[in-house]
Amino acid sequence: MTSLRMTAALAALGATLLAFWPTTWTAASTEQPAADTQAPDFTGADRWFNSAPLNIDSLRGKVVLVEFWTRECINCIHVLPHTKALYHKYHDKGLQIVGVHTPEYDEERDPVLLRKAIGEYGITWPVAMDNNSRIWNAYANHYWPALYLIDQHGHIIYSHVGEGGYDVTEQRIRQLLGYPQGT
């Protein structure tokens, strides 16, 4: 292939990627589940940290924020201060956070290293170790970090992937907890 044809082919590929990628990212970061989507259970967790095993039925009546993360994900680490702030602000008002640690790399499967990371990061809410991606697959999740907000009846009503959207997530939590809008 001549260099001119190669340059033209690369330019066309680049234009296609630029046209497609922002739309895909925007759609992924603002996914909204279908109304009345029942939240999958936490079946298949290898072990639990900071809690006995949990299930969706035992959490009825609470607002639940399920956070998919992995200990070596820099984006997950960036989201962590915001998750901590939500936990400290709303836990005693009915918010339960459940971390689901689904490893991306083999070294993230070690429960000893996960326990150490939970301690170092100051995570005090329940964390399910999902080494076989059973919970990940039940939620049809594809991203780290990913948040799923579950109402008091066990339905997923909101999701967000990646960093950002902190104000929107908090506002949705406040609505579910019964706070007046705008306060």
Secondary structure, 3 states (H helix, E strand, C coil): CCHHHHHHHHHHHHHHHHHHHHHHHHHHHCCCCCCCEECCCCCCCCEEECCCCCCCHHHCCCEEEEEEECCCCHHHHHHHHHHHHHHHHHHHHCEEEEEEECCCCHHHHCHHHHHHHHHHHCCCCCEEECCCCHHHHHCCCCCCCEEEEECCCCEEEEEEECCCCHHHHHHHHHHHHCCCCCC
